[in-house]
């Protein structure tokens, strides 16, 4: 066997499988273990596809992942319950079912989750303090 023929062979335990973009139907050859199911292959192909619909879907996934990371950074340490609620609400913000969600911790801290007109997801933590004095 020549060197050229050897370089075309797949390493042991690696197989070629075909996936299809869910949006445009373009097929891709993917290197896998050979055990991937068609649904997973199609998901991977869609994630790698360069059609406009696939790119838009990839951006949505990236925005959601970043928003989840921001929720964790802002709320996990001091307000884990707020973190959990906001992660659940993120699905509705992502799908544009809800425009804005605000969670009041009751401790002078509010968490807000919203989507901007540009499509970005904003995570905010607002801390307020109020001092009141009365006299007669």
DSSP file (Angstrom, degrees, kcal/mol; ACC not computed):
  #  RESIDUE AA STRUCTURE BP1 BP2  ACC     N-H-->O    O-->H-N    N-H-->O    O-->H-N    TCO  KAPPA ALPHA  PHI   PSI    X-CA   Y-CA   Z-CA
    1    1 A X              0   0    0      0, 0.0     2,-0.1     0, 0.0     0, 0.0   0.000 360.0 360.0 360.0 135.2    0.0    0.0    0.0
    2    2 A X     >  -     0   0    0      1,-0.1     4,-2.0     4,-0.0     5,-0.1  -0.331 360.0-108.7 -81.8 166.1    1.4    3.4   -0.9
    3    3 A X  H  > S+     0   0    0      1,-0.2     4,-2.1     2,-0.2     5,-0.1   0.855 119.1  56.7 -61.0 -35.6    1.7    6.4    1.4
    4    4 A X  H  > S+     0   0    0      1,-0.2     4,-0.8     2,-0.2    -1,-0.2   0.919 108.0  46.7 -63.5 -43.3   -1.1    8.1   -0.5
    5    5 A X  H >> S+     0   0    0      1,-0.2     4,-0.7     2,-0.2     3,-0.6   0.885 110.4  53.4 -66.4 -38.3   -3.5    5.2    0.1
    6    6 A X  H >< S+     0   0    0     -4,-2.0     3,-1.0     1,-0.2    -1,-0.2   0.886 103.1  56.3 -64.7 -38.4   -2.5    5.1    3.8
    7    7 A X  H 3< S+     0   0    0     -4,-2.1    -1,-0.2     1,-0.3    -2,-0.2   0.731 102.8  56.7 -68.5 -20.1   -3.3    8.7    4.4
    8    8 A X  H << S+     0   0    0     -4,-0.8    -1,-0.3    -3,-0.6    -2,-0.2   0.677  87.0  98.1 -82.8 -17.8   -6.8    8.2    3.1
    9    9 A X  S << S-     0   0    0     -3,-1.0     2,-0.3    -4,-0.7     3,-0.1  -0.407  77.8-120.0 -72.4 146.6   -7.6    5.5    5.6
   10   10 A X        -     0   0    0      4,-0.1     3,-0.1     1,-0.1    -1,-0.1  -0.616  32.5-103.2 -82.9 144.1   -9.5    6.5    8.8
   11   11 A X    >   -     0   0    0     -2,-0.3     3,-1.9     1,-0.1    -1,-0.1  -0.263  54.5 -79.7 -59.5 155.5   -7.8    5.9   12.1
   12   12 A X  T 3  S+     0   0    0      1,-0.3    -1,-0.1    -3,-0.1     3,-0.1  -0.330 119.3  22.6 -60.3 136.3   -9.0    2.9   14.0
   13   13 A X  T 3  S+     0   0    0      1,-0.2     2,-0.4    -3,-0.1    -1,-0.3   0.467 100.7 106.9  85.7   2.1  -12.3    3.6   15.8
   14   14 A X    <   +     0   0    0     -3,-1.9     2,-0.3    20,-0.1    -1,-0.2  -0.950  44.9 179.0-116.3 134.0  -13.2    6.5   13.5
   15   15 A X  E     -A   32   0A   0     17,-3.5    17,-3.1    -2,-0.4     2,-0.5  -0.877  28.7-118.4-128.8 161.1  -15.9    6.2   10.9
   16   16 A X  E     +A   31   0A   0     -2,-0.3     2,-0.3    15,-0.2    15,-0.2  -0.891  36.2 172.2 -99.6 127.1  -17.5    8.5    8.3
   17   17 A X  E     -A   30   0A   0     13,-2.8    13,-3.8    -2,-0.5     2,-0.5  -0.929  26.6-123.4-130.0 157.8  -21.2    9.1    8.7
   18   18 A X  E     -A   29   0A   0     -2,-0.3     2,-0.3    11,-0.2    11,-0.2  -0.870  24.1-177.0-109.5 132.3  -23.5   11.5    6.9
   19   19 A X  E     -A   28   0A   0      9,-2.5     9,-2.8    -2,-0.5     2,-0.4  -0.875  14.7-141.5-120.9 157.6  -25.6   14.3    8.5
   20   20 A X  E     -A   27   0A   0     -2,-0.3    26,-0.3    18,-0.3     7,-0.2  -0.968  21.8-114.4-123.7 133.0  -28.1   16.7    6.9
   21   21 A X     >  -     0   0    0      5,-2.9     4,-1.2    -2,-0.4    22,-0.1  -0.439  20.7-141.5 -61.9 132.1  -28.6   20.4    7.7
   22   22 A X  T  4 S+     0   0    0     20,-0.4    -1,-0.2     1,-0.2    21,-0.1   0.676  95.7  41.5 -69.8 -17.6  -32.2   20.7    9.1
   23   23 A X  T  4 S+     0   0    0      3,-0.1    -1,-0.2    28,-0.0    29,-0.0   0.885 129.5  15.3 -99.1 -49.0  -32.6   24.0    7.3
   24   24 A X  T  4 S-     0   0    0      2,-0.1    -2,-0.1    27,-0.0    28,-0.0   0.588  91.2-122.9-108.2 -12.2  -31.2   23.8    3.8
   25   25 A X     <  +     0   0    0     -4,-1.2     2,-0.1     1,-0.3    -3,-0.1   0.484  54.2 154.2  85.0   1.5  -30.8   20.0    3.4
   26   26 A X        -     0   0    0     -6,-0.1    -5,-2.9     1,-0.1     2,-0.3  -0.418  35.9-138.4 -64.2 136.5  -27.0   20.1    2.6
   27   27 A X  E     -A   20   0A   0     -7,-0.2     2,-0.4    -2,-0.1    -7,-0.2  -0.733  18.3-168.6 -99.3 149.7  -25.3   16.9    3.6
   28   28 A X  E     -A   19   0A   0     -9,-2.8    -9,-2.5    -2,-0.3     2,-0.6  -0.986  22.3-127.9-135.6 144.6  -22.0   16.6    5.3
   29   29 A X  E     -A   18   0A   0     -2,-0.4     2,-0.4   -11,-0.2   -11,-0.2  -0.837  32.8-167.3 -91.6 125.2  -19.6   13.8    5.9
   30   30 A X  E     -A   17   0A   0    -13,-3.8   -13,-2.8    -2,-0.6     2,-0.6  -0.900  21.2-128.5-117.2 140.9  -18.8   13.7    9.6
   31   31 A X  E     +A   16   0A   0     -2,-0.4     2,-0.2   -15,-0.2   -15,-0.2  -0.796  47.4 151.0 -87.7 122.0  -16.0   11.8   11.4
   32   32 A X  E     -A   15   0A   0    -17,-3.1   -17,-3.5    -2,-0.6     9,-0.0  -0.733  63.2 -94.6-137.1-177.0  -17.6    9.9   14.3
   33   33 A X        -     0   0    0    -19,-0.2   -17,-0.1    -2,-0.2   -20,-0.0   0.572  64.3-111.8 -77.9  -9.5  -17.2    6.7   16.3
   34   34 A X  S    S+     0   0    0    -19,-0.2   -20,-0.1     3,-0.0   -18,-0.1   0.381 102.9  88.6  93.5  -3.3  -19.6    5.1   13.9
   35   35 A X        +     0   0    0    -20,-0.1     2,-0.1     2,-0.1     0, 0.0   0.411  53.2 122.0-107.7  -0.3  -22.3    4.9   16.7
   36   36 A X        -     0   0    0      1,-0.1     2,-0.1     2,-0.1    -4,-0.0  -0.382  59.1-127.2 -69.8 140.6  -24.0    8.2   16.2
   37   37 A X     >  -     0   0    0      1,-0.1     4,-2.4    -2,-0.1     3,-0.4  -0.470  24.4-108.6 -82.8 159.3  -27.7    8.2   15.5
   38   38 A X  H  > S+     0   0    0      1,-0.2     4,-2.7     2,-0.2   -18,-0.3   0.865 117.5  57.3 -58.3 -39.4  -29.1   10.1   12.5
   39   39 A X  H  > S+     0   0    0      1,-0.2     4,-1.8     2,-0.2    -1,-0.2   0.914 110.3  44.1 -58.3 -43.9  -30.8   12.7   14.7
   40   40 A X  H  > S+     0   0    0     -3,-0.4     4,-2.5     2,-0.2    -1,-0.2   0.892 111.8  53.2 -68.6 -40.1  -27.4   13.6   16.3
   41   41 A X  H  X S+     0   0    0     -4,-2.4     4,-2.5     1,-0.2    -2,-0.2   0.908 109.5  48.6 -60.7 -42.3  -25.7   13.5   12.9
   42   42 A X  H  X S+     0   0    0     -4,-2.7     4,-2.3     2,-0.2   -20,-0.4   0.875 110.1  51.9 -66.4 -37.1  -28.2   16.0   11.6
   43   43 A X  H  X S+     0   0    0     -4,-1.8     4,-2.2    -5,-0.2    -2,-0.2   0.936 111.5  46.5 -63.6 -46.1  -27.7   18.2   14.6
   44   44 A X  H  X S+     0   0    0     -4,-2.5     4,-1.3     1,-0.2    -2,-0.2   0.907 111.9  50.9 -62.7 -42.3  -24.0   18.3   14.1
   45   45 A X  H  X S+     0   0    0     -4,-2.5     4,-1.2     1,-0.2     3,-0.3   0.902 110.3  49.8 -62.8 -40.4  -24.3   19.0   10.4
   46   46 A X  H  < S+     0   0    0     -4,-2.3     3,-0.3   -26,-0.3    -1,-0.2   0.888 107.6  54.1 -64.7 -39.6  -26.7   21.9   11.1
   47   47 A X  H  < S+     0   0    0     -4,-2.2    -1,-0.2     1,-0.2    -2,-0.2   0.778 115.4  40.1 -65.3 -26.3  -24.2   23.3   13.7
   48   48 A X  H  < S+     0   0    0     -4,-1.3    -1,-0.2    -3,-0.3    -2,-0.2   0.588  92.0 109.0 -97.3 -12.9  -21.5   23.2   11.0
   49   49 A X     <  -     0   0    0     -4,-1.2    -3,-0.0    -3,-0.3   -21,-0.0  -0.274  57.1-151.1 -69.6 151.4  -23.6   24.4    8.1
   50   50 A X        +     0   0    0      4,-0.1    -1,-0.1     5,-0.0    -4,-0.1   0.239  52.8 123.4-107.6  12.4  -23.1   27.9    6.6
   51   51 A X  S  > S-     0   0    0      1,-0.1     4,-2.5    -5,-0.1     5,-0.2  -0.365  74.6-111.1 -70.0 157.9  -26.6   28.6    5.4
   52   52 A X  H  > S+     0   0    0      1,-0.2     4,-2.3     2,-0.2     5,-0.2   0.881 116.1  50.4 -59.3 -42.2  -28.3   31.7    6.7
   53   53 A X  H  > S+     0   0    0      2,-0.2     4,-2.2     1,-0.2    -1,-0.2   0.906 111.7  47.7 -64.8 -41.7  -30.9   29.8    8.8
   54   54 A X  H  > S+     0   0    0      2,-0.2     4,-2.6     1,-0.2    -2,-0.2   0.900 110.8  51.9 -66.0 -40.3  -28.2   27.6   10.4
   55   55 A X  H  X S+     0   0    0     -4,-2.5     4,-2.2     2,-0.2    -2,-0.2   0.913 109.5  49.9 -61.3 -42.3  -26.1   30.6   11.2
   56   56 A X  H  X S+     0   0    0     -4,-2.3     4,-1.9     1,-0.2    -2,-0.2   0.910 111.7  48.2 -63.0 -41.8  -29.1   32.3   12.9
   57   57 A X  H  X S+     0   0    0     -4,-2.2     4,-2.1     1,-0.2    -2,-0.2   0.892 109.7  52.7 -64.7 -39.5  -29.7   29.2   14.9
   58   58 A X  H  X S+     0   0    0     -4,-2.6     4,-2.2     1,-0.2    -2,-0.2   0.883 108.1  51.2 -63.3 -38.8  -26.1   29.0   15.9
   59   59 A X  H  X S+     0   0    0     -4,-2.2     4,-2.7     2,-0.2    -1,-0.2   0.885 108.3  51.9 -65.4 -39.2  -26.2   32.6   17.1
   60   60 A X  H  X S+     0   0    0     -4,-1.9     4,-2.4     2,-0.2    -2,-0.2   0.915 110.1  48.5 -63.3 -42.6  -29.3   31.9   19.2
   61   61 A X  H  X S+     0   0    0     -4,-2.1     4,-2.4     1,-0.2    -2,-0.2   0.917 112.6  48.4 -63.1 -43.2  -27.5   28.9   20.8
   62   62 A X  H  X S+     0   0    0     -4,-2.2     4,-2.5     2,-0.2    -2,-0.2   0.911 110.9  50.3 -63.6 -43.1  -24.4   31.1   21.5
   63   63 A X  H  X S+     0   0    0     -4,-2.7     4,-2.4     1,-0.2    -2,-0.2   0.902 111.8  48.1 -62.9 -41.2  -26.6   33.9   23.0
   64   64 A X  H  X S+     0   0    0     -4,-2.4     4,-2.6     2,-0.2    -2,-0.2   0.928 111.4  49.7 -65.3 -44.5  -28.4   31.5   25.3
   65   65 A X  H  X S+     0   0    0     -4,-2.4     4,-2.1     1,-0.2    -2,-0.2   0.918 112.9  46.9 -60.8 -44.3  -25.1   29.9   26.4
   66   66 A X  H  X S+     0   0    0     -4,-2.5     4,-2.3     2,-0.2    -1,-0.2   0.903 111.2  51.7 -64.9 -41.6  -23.6   33.3   27.2
   67   67 A X  H  X S+     0   0    0     -4,-2.4     4,-2.5     2,-0.2    -2,-0.2   0.911 108.8  51.0 -62.3 -42.4  -26.8   34.4   29.0
   68   68 A X  H  X S+     0   0    0     -4,-2.6     4,-2.3     1,-0.2    -1,-0.2   0.918 110.2  49.5 -60.2 -43.4  -26.6   31.3   31.2
   69   69 A X  H  X S+     0   0    0     -4,-2.1     4,-2.5     1,-0.2    -1,-0.2   0.895 111.2  49.5 -62.6 -39.9  -23.0   32.0   32.0
   70   70 A X  H  X S+     0   0    0     -4,-2.3     4,-2.3     2,-0.2    -2,-0.2   0.885 108.7  52.4 -67.3 -38.9  -23.9   35.6   32.9
   71   71 A X  H  X>S+     0   0    0     -4,-2.5     4,-2.5     2,-0.2     5,-0.5   0.932 111.1  48.0 -60.5 -45.5  -26.7   34.4   35.2
   72   72 A X  H  X5S+     0   0    0     -4,-2.3     4,-1.7     1,-0.2     5,-0.4   0.935 111.6  49.7 -61.0 -47.7  -24.4   32.1   37.0
   73   73 A X  H  <5S+     0   0    0     -4,-2.5     4,-0.2     1,-0.2    -1,-0.2   0.891 118.2  38.6 -59.4 -41.0  -21.7   34.8   37.4
   74   74 A X  H  <5S+     0   0    0     -4,-2.3     4,-0.2    -5,-0.1    -1,-0.2   0.842 131.6  16.7 -81.7 -33.5  -24.2   37.3   38.8
   75   75 A X  H  X5S+     0   0    0     -4,-2.5     4,-2.7    -5,-0.2     8,-0.3   0.686  95.6  85.5-119.2 -21.1  -26.5   35.2   41.0
   76   76 A X  T  <<S+     0   0    0     -4,-1.7     4,-0.3    -5,-0.5    -3,-0.1   0.900  92.9  46.7 -56.2 -48.0  -25.0   31.7   41.9
   77   77 A X  T  4 S+     0   0    0     -5,-0.4     3,-0.2    -4,-0.2    -1,-0.2   0.931 130.6  14.7 -64.5 -49.5  -23.0   32.7   44.9
   78   78 A X  T  4 S+     0   0    0     -4,-0.2    -2,-0.2     1,-0.2    -1,-0.2   0.719 135.8  31.3-101.3 -24.0  -25.5   34.9   46.8
   79   79 A X     X  +     0   0    0     -4,-2.7     4,-2.0     1,-0.1     3,-0.2  -0.519  57.4 159.2-137.4  67.8  -28.9   34.1   45.2
   80   80 A X  H  > S+     0   0    0     -4,-0.3     4,-2.2     1,-0.2     5,-0.1   0.817  78.6  56.2 -63.6 -30.1  -29.0   30.5   43.9
   81   81 A X  H  > S+     0   0    0      2,-0.2     4,-2.2     1,-0.2    -1,-0.2   0.910 107.5  48.6 -67.0 -40.4  -32.8   30.5   43.9
   82   82 A X  H  > S+     0   0    0     -3,-0.2     4,-2.7     1,-0.2     5,-0.2   0.893 108.7  54.7 -64.6 -39.6  -32.8   33.5   41.6
   83   83 A X  H  X S+     0   0    0     -4,-2.0     4,-2.2    -8,-0.3    -2,-0.2   0.937 108.9  47.7 -57.1 -47.6  -30.3   31.8   39.4
   84   84 A X  H  X S+     0   0    0     -4,-2.2     4,-1.8     1,-0.2    -2,-0.2   0.911 112.8  47.7 -62.9 -43.5  -32.6   28.8   39.0
   85   85 A X  H  X S+     0   0    0     -4,-2.2     4,-2.4     1,-0.2    -1,-0.2   0.920 112.5  49.0 -63.9 -43.7  -35.7   30.9   38.2
   86   86 A X  H  X S+     0   0    0     -4,-2.7     4,-1.4     1,-0.2    -1,-0.2   0.857 108.1  53.6 -68.2 -34.0  -33.8   33.0   35.7
   87   87 A X  H  X S+     0   0    0     -4,-2.2     4,-0.6    -5,-0.2    -1,-0.2   0.899 110.7  47.6 -64.8 -39.2  -32.4   29.9   33.9
   88   88 A X  H >X S+     0   0    0     -4,-1.8     3,-0.9     1,-0.2     4,-0.5   0.910 111.5  50.3 -65.6 -41.7  -36.0   28.6   33.6
   89   89 A X  H >X S+     0   0    0     -4,-2.4     4,-1.9     1,-0.2     3,-0.6   0.750  93.0  77.0 -68.3 -24.1  -37.2   32.0   32.3
   90   90 A X  H 3X S+     0   0    0     -4,-1.4     4,-3.0     1,-0.3    -1,-0.2   0.829  86.7  60.0 -57.6 -34.1  -34.4   32.1   29.7
   91   91 A X  H <X S+     0   0    0     -3,-0.9     4,-2.0    -4,-0.6    -1,-0.3   0.909 107.3  45.4 -60.2 -42.8  -36.3   29.6   27.6
   92   92 A X  H <<>S+     0   0    0     -3,-0.6     5,-2.3    -4,-0.5     6,-1.5   0.852 114.0  48.1 -72.3 -35.1  -39.2   32.0   27.3
   93   93 A X  H ><5S+     0   0    0     -4,-1.9     3,-1.2     3,-0.2    -2,-0.2   0.926 111.6  50.8 -67.2 -45.1  -37.0   35.0   26.6
   94   94 A X  H 3<5S+     0   0    0     -4,-3.0    -2,-0.2     1,-0.3    -1,-0.2   0.890 112.4  45.4 -60.1 -41.9  -35.1   33.0   23.9
   95   95 A X  T 3<5S-     0   0    0     -4,-2.0    -1,-0.3    -5,-0.2    -2,-0.2   0.445 111.7-121.9 -82.8   0.6  -38.3   31.9   22.2
   96   96 A X  T < 5S+     0   0    0     -3,-1.2    -3,-0.2    -4,-0.2    -2,-0.1   0.782  77.3 125.9  61.7  29.7  -39.6   35.5   22.4
   97   97 A X  S   <S+     0   0    0     -5,-2.3     2,-0.4     1,-0.2    -4,-0.2   0.762  77.6  30.4 -80.6 -29.0  -42.7   34.3   24.3
   98   98 A X        -     0   0    0     -6,-1.5    -1,-0.2    -9,-0.1    -2,-0.2  -0.986  66.3-156.2-131.8 139.0  -41.9   36.8   27.1
   99   99 A X  S    S+     0   0    0     -2,-0.4    16,-1.2     1,-0.3     2,-0.3   0.842  76.3   3.2 -83.9 -34.6  -40.1   40.2   26.6
  100  100 A X  E     -B  114   0B   0     14,-0.2     2,-0.4     2,-0.0    -1,-0.3  -0.996  54.2-163.4-156.5 142.9  -38.7   40.6   30.1
  101  101 A X  E     -B  113   0B   0     12,-2.6    12,-2.7    -2,-0.3     2,-0.4  -0.999   8.5-171.2-130.6 131.5  -38.6   38.8   33.5
  102  102 A X  E     -B  112   0B   0     -2,-0.4     2,-0.5    10,-0.2    10,-0.2  -0.989   3.8-164.7-124.1 132.2  -37.7   40.4   36.8
  103  103 A X  E     -B  111   0B   0      8,-3.1     8,-2.8    -2,-0.4     2,-0.6  -0.970   7.0-155.1-117.1 123.9  -37.1   38.5   40.0
  104  104 A X  E     -B  110   0B   0     -2,-0.5     6,-0.2     6,-0.2    -2,-0.0  -0.881   3.2-164.2-100.0 119.0  -37.1   40.3   43.3
  105  105 A X        -     0   0    0      4,-2.7    -1,-0.1    -2,-0.6     5,-0.1   0.686  35.2-124.8 -75.3 -17.5  -35.0   38.6   45.9
  106  106 A X  S    S+     0   0    0      3,-0.4     4,-0.1     1,-0.0    -1,-0.1   0.448  94.0  90.4  85.3   0.0  -36.7   40.6   48.7
  107  107 A X  S    S-     0   0    0      2,-0.4     3,-0.1     0, 0.0    21,-0.0   0.013 117.1 -85.0-115.2  25.3  -33.2   41.7   49.9
  108  108 A X  S    S+     0   0    0      1,-0.3    20,-3.1    19,-0.1     2,-0.4   0.626 100.5 111.2  80.8  12.5  -32.9   44.9   47.8
  109  109 A X  E     - C   0 127B   0     18,-0.2    -4,-2.7     2,-0.0    -3,-0.4  -0.978  43.7-174.4-123.6 131.6  -31.6   42.9   44.8
  110  110 A X  E     -BC 104 126B   0     16,-2.7    16,-3.1    -2,-0.4     2,-0.4  -0.970  10.9-153.1-123.8 141.1  -33.5   42.4   41.6
  111  111 A X  E     -BC 103 125B   0     -8,-2.8    -8,-3.1    -2,-0.4     2,-0.4  -0.940  13.3-168.5-111.0 135.2  -32.5   40.3   38.7
  112  112 A X  E     -BC 102 124B   0     12,-2.3    12,-2.9    -2,-0.4     2,-0.4  -0.973   8.5-172.1-127.8 139.9  -33.8   41.1   35.2
  113  113 A X  E     +BC 101 123B   0    -12,-2.7   -12,-2.6    -2,-0.4     2,-0.3  -0.998  21.6 150.7-130.0 125.7  -33.6   39.1   32.0
  114  114 A X  E     -BC 100 122B   0      8,-2.1     8,-3.5    -2,-0.4     2,-0.4  -0.987  39.6-123.9-153.7 160.1  -34.6   40.6   28.6
  115  115 A X  E     - C   0 121B   0    -16,-1.2     6,-0.2    -2,-0.3     2,-0.1  -0.911  28.0-139.3-107.0 133.9  -34.0   40.5   24.9
  116  116 A X    >   -     0   0    0      4,-2.9     3,-1.6    -2,-0.4    -1,-0.0  -0.347  29.5-102.9 -83.4 170.0  -33.0   43.7   23.1
  117  117 A X  T 3  S+     0   0    0      1,-0.3    -1,-0.1     2,-0.1    -2,-0.0   0.767 123.5  58.7 -63.1 -24.8  -34.2   44.7   19.7
  118  118 A X  T 3  S-     0   0    0      2,-0.1    -1,-0.3     1,-0.0    -3,-0.0   0.520 121.6-108.1 -82.4  -5.5  -30.9   43.6   18.3
  119  119 A X  S <  S+     0   0    0     -3,-1.6     2,-0.1     1,-0.3    -2,-0.1   0.415  73.9 134.6  96.0  -1.9  -31.5   40.1   19.6
  120  120 A X        -     0   0    0     -5,-0.0    -4,-2.9     1,-0.0     2,-0.6  -0.488  53.3-128.0 -79.2 153.9  -29.0   40.1   22.4
  121  121 A X  E     -C  115   0B   0     -6,-0.2     2,-0.5    -2,-0.1    -6,-0.2  -0.905  21.5-155.9-105.1 124.7  -30.0   38.8   25.8
  122  122 A X  E     -C  114   0B   0     -8,-3.5    -8,-2.1    -2,-0.6     2,-0.5  -0.855   7.2-167.0-105.1 131.8  -29.3   41.1   28.7
  123  123 A X  E     -C  113   0B   0     -2,-0.5     2,-0.4   -10,-0.2   -10,-0.2  -0.981  15.0-177.5-115.9 124.0  -28.9   39.9   32.3
  124  124 A X  E     -C  112   0B   0    -12,-2.9   -12,-2.3    -2,-0.5     2,-0.5  -0.934  20.6-163.9-125.1 146.1  -28.9   42.6   35.0
  125  125 A X  E     -C  111   0B   0     -2,-0.4     2,-0.5   -14,-0.2   -14,-0.2  -0.986  15.1-169.9-124.2 118.7  -28.5   42.6   38.7
  126  126 A X  E     -C  110   0B   0    -16,-3.1   -16,-2.7    -2,-0.5     2,-0.5  -0.942   4.3-166.2-114.4 124.7  -29.8   45.8   40.4
  127  127 A X  E     -C  109   0B   0     -2,-0.5     2,-0.4   -18,-0.2   -18,-0.2  -0.937  11.3-175.8-109.2 125.5  -29.0   46.5   44.0
  128  128 A X        -     0   0    0    -20,-3.1     2,-0.4    -2,-0.5    -2,-0.0  -0.932   9.2-171.3-122.8 146.5  -31.0   49.2   45.6
  129  129 A X        -     0   0    0     -2,-0.4     2,-0.4     2,-0.0   -21,-0.0  -0.998   2.8-170.7-134.4 141.3  -30.8   50.7   49.1
  130  130 A X        -     0   0    0     -2,-0.4     2,-0.5     2,-0.0    -2,-0.0  -0.996   4.9-163.9-133.2 133.5  -33.1   53.1   50.6
  131  131 A X        -     0   0    0     -2,-0.4     2,-0.4     2,-0.0    -2,-0.0  -0.979  11.2-178.1-120.1 126.7  -32.7   55.0   53.8
  132  132 A X        -     0   0    0     -2,-0.5     2,-0.4     2,-0.0    -2,-0.0  -0.974   5.5-174.8-126.4 137.6  -35.7   56.7   55.4
  133  133 A X        -     0   0    0     -2,-0.4     2,-0.3     2,-0.0    -2,-0.0  -0.997   5.5-166.1-131.4 137.1  -35.8   58.7   58.6
  134  134 A X        -     0   0    0     -2,-0.4     2,-0.3     2,-0.0    -2,-0.0  -0.893   5.9-179.0-119.9 151.5  -38.9   60.1   60.2
  135  135 A X              0   0    0     -2,-0.3    -2,-0.0     1,-0.1     0, 0.0  -0.982 360.0 360.0-144.2 156.9  -39.4   62.7   62.9
  136  136 A X              0   0    0     -2,-0.3    -1,-0.1     0, 0.0    -2,-0.0   0.349 360.0 360.0-113.6 360.0  -42.3   64.2   64.7
